Each structure stands twice: as C-alpha cells, then as structure tokens.
Amino acid sequence: MKNSKFVLEKLSKIFEQGLITSKDLGSEILSILKSKRDEVVFKMKLTSKDEFEILLKRVENIEKKLSKIEQKNKKKIKRVKKS
C-alpha cells in the first residue's frame, strides 16, 4: 500500500508539472506571436483603429475649413467683377 501511494504521489506530481508547463508554453507562444505581429505592424507603419479615426476627423475638419475659405474667395471674386 505504501509503495502504491508513493507511486501515485510521484505520478500526480509529474502530471501537475506537465499541466503547468503546457500552460506556460501556450502563454509563451502567444506572447511571442503577439510581439512578432507588433513588429510587423511597426515596420509597415500602420496605425491603430483609434488613431485612424482621429486622423479621419482631422482631415474632415480641414476639408470643411478649406471649403469655407473657397466659398469666401468666390464671393469676393464675384463682388469685384460686379463693381
């Protein structure tokens, strides 16, 4: 009985260590893949979705301001031609 208990304890320890190791291995592989993805994104100079939306809003604001300035210039040109 003592021998079987000893063997079962050793087997359970080995099994437990194997589970812990496999979880660590899985998380390590995920972290490696994420870092590689980040490197590729950095090399390609891509922006995140949030940054893209901010830049898009800035461009829209600039386009609105430009169209207002163009309208003012057209009005000034029309006034000069009439007088």
C-alpha positions as CSV (number, residue, x, y, z in Angstrom):
1,M,0.0,0.0,0.0
2,K,2.8,2.4,0.8
3,N,4.5,1.7,-2.5
4,S,1.3,2.3,-4.5
5,K,0.7,5.6,-2.6
6,F,4.3,6.6,-3.3
7,V,3.9,5.8,-7.0
8,L,0.6,7.7,-7.2
9,E,2.1,10.8,-5.5
10,K,5.0,10.8,-7.9
11,L,2.7,10.4,-10.9
12,S,0.4,13.1,-9.7
13,K,3.4,15.5,-9.2
14,I,4.7,14.7,-12.7
15,F,1.2,15.2,-14.2
16,E,0.8,18.5,-12.3
17,Q,4.1,19.8,-13.5
18,G,3.2,18.8,-17.0
19,L,0.0,20.8,-16.9
20,I,1.7,23.8,-15.6
21,T,4.5,23.5,-18.2
22,S,1.9,23.2,-21.0
23,K,0.0,26.3,-19.8
24,D,3.3,28.2,-19.6
25,L,4.3,27.0,-23.0
26,G,1.0,28.1,-24.5
27,S,1.2,31.6,-23.0
28,E,4.8,31.9,-24.1
29,I,3.9,31.0,-27.7
30,L,1.0,33.6,-27.6
31,S,3.3,36.3,-26.3
32,I,5.9,35.5,-29.0
33,L,3.3,35.7,-31.7
34,K,1.9,39.0,-30.4
35,S,5.4,40.6,-30.3
36,K,6.0,39.4,-33.9
37,R,2.7,40.9,-35.0
38,D,3.6,44.2,-33.3
39,E,7.0,44.2,-35.1
40,V,5.3,43.7,-38.5
41,V,2.8,46.5,-37.8
42,F,5.6,48.8,-36.7
43,K,7.7,48.0,-39.8
44,M,4.7,48.7,-42.1
45,K,4.0,51.9,-40.2
46,L,0.3,51.1,-39.8
47,T,-1.9,52.9,-37.4
48,S,-4.4,51.6,-34.9
49,K,-8.2,52.0,-35.5
50,D,-8.4,54.7,-32.9
51,E,-5.6,56.7,-34.4
52,F,-7.1,56.2,-37.9
53,E,-10.5,57.6,-36.7
54,I,-8.8,60.6,-35.1
55,L,-6.9,61.3,-38.3
56,L,-10.0,60.9,-40.4
57,K,-11.9,63.5,-38.2
58,R,-8.9,65.9,-38.5
59,V,-9.0,65.6,-42.3
60,E,-12.8,66.2,-42.4
61,N,-12.3,69.4,-40.3
62,I,-9.6,70.6,-42.6
63,E,-11.8,69.9,-45.6
64,K,-14.7,71.9,-44.1
65,K,-12.4,74.8,-43.4
66,L,-11.0,74.7,-46.9
67,S,-14.4,74.7,-48.4
68,K,-15.4,77.7,-46.3
69,I,-12.3,79.6,-47.4
70,E,-13.0,78.7,-51.1
71,Q,-16.6,80.0,-50.8
72,K,-15.4,83.3,-49.3
73,N,-12.9,83.7,-52.1
74,K,-15.6,83.0,-54.7
75,K,-17.9,85.7,-53.1
76,K,-15.1,88.2,-53.2
77,I,-14.3,87.5,-56.8
78,K,-18.0,87.9,-57.8
79,R,-18.2,91.2,-55.9
80,V,-15.1,92.5,-57.7
81,K,-16.5,91.6,-61.1
82,K,-19.8,93.2,-60.5
83,S,-18.5,96.6,-59.4
